[in-house]
Amino acid sequence: MKTGEVLFIPADDVAKVLTVKDCLKRCEDTFRWVGEGKVDQLSPKGLWWGPPDGPYGWGHALSFPAYIEPLKIVGVKWLGAYRLNRKRGLPPVTAIDIINDAETGMPISILDGTSITAMRTAGHAGVGAKYLARKDSKVITIIGCGLEGRTHLMMMNEIFKIEQVRAFDIVEEAKFRFKEEMSEQLNLNIVPTDSAREAVKGADVICMVTTAKEPLVMEEWIEPGAHVCATTGFMDLDPNCAISFDKWVVGYYGRDLEWIEGEEVGKMSPDSFPYTKKDIYADLSTEIILGKKPSRQSDKERTIMTHLGMPAFDAAVAALVYEKAKEKGIGTVLKVF
């Protein structure tokens, strides 16, 4: 790469180089680097406009900046979102990632951030499941059959020997399309269900990946031994899980307390809820992964991990894609200055 050149990596090229296995490892490494103090990042900074109950939801844009010392890169994701964008034929979330060489400050790559976000979100949920779910988990439930439902199933398939997948979505055609596409891709037994309650009955791992603003799954439906990947926190999940489960784990205190007791309450989490930070058992980054607290201790425990993502994942996984794209000669070189 010459001065002023950046490697542009669109979604199709991201898919060619970013494997589930590599993403899972990079996400686990990133949790560890954060816990070891090798990452400098800011909680996402956002702009919000329009009424929350507008026809397409609440419009917002977020910036996710992070410096990853072990990778010698600094990166930022710029994300725009309308929760109900599909009403006008658009995705709810779109993003662009930019990474710079930390030693020179020079930009080196511009990447599709939407596909990276979907995979890294599944990646940090996967790390949580690796530490907190039962090792013999075999029944996986996907609530929300969109892009992240697909990447979450791909990630869980990397970790567990899956015997059955339960799929539920409030849009009928979405769950049947999910069954058709993912059965073919992963060769799994996928069963669409008529309700969320039916989908979680007897499930070992439950992935909540919807855009709902109200709980679709209630605490009393979830059986002993289950683990829940609560990708949007308690927007689409009964918040009583936080106080009734044996272990509530967050990804990283420095990020997750923002939506538990900070400025993101009411935006990235419900306006009112029964839990406080005292209900948190541990975080992955500084406690569980570093061996300061045990993870699952019994097959009977109900566990839940909530994490709304942090800039470190976007920068670290974007750097992984850049590394792999360069190795394979994939992407387009752009002269930007």
ABEGO torsion letter per residue (X at the ends): XBBGBBBBBBAAAAAAABBAAAAAAAAAAAAAAAAAGABBBBBBBBBBBEBAABAAEBBBBBBBBBBBAAAGBBBBBBBBBBAAAAAAGBBABBBBBBBBBAAAGBBABBBBAAAAAAAAAAAAAAAAAAAABBAABABBBBBEABAAAAAAAAAAAAABBBABBBBBBABAAAAAAAAAAAAAAAGBBBBBBABAAAAABGBABBBBBBABABBABBAAABBBGBBBBBAAEAAABBAAAAAABABBBBABAAAAAAAAABAABGAABBABBABBAAABABBAAAAAAAGABBBBABAABBBBBBBAEBAAAAAAAAAAAAAAAAAAGBEBBBBAX
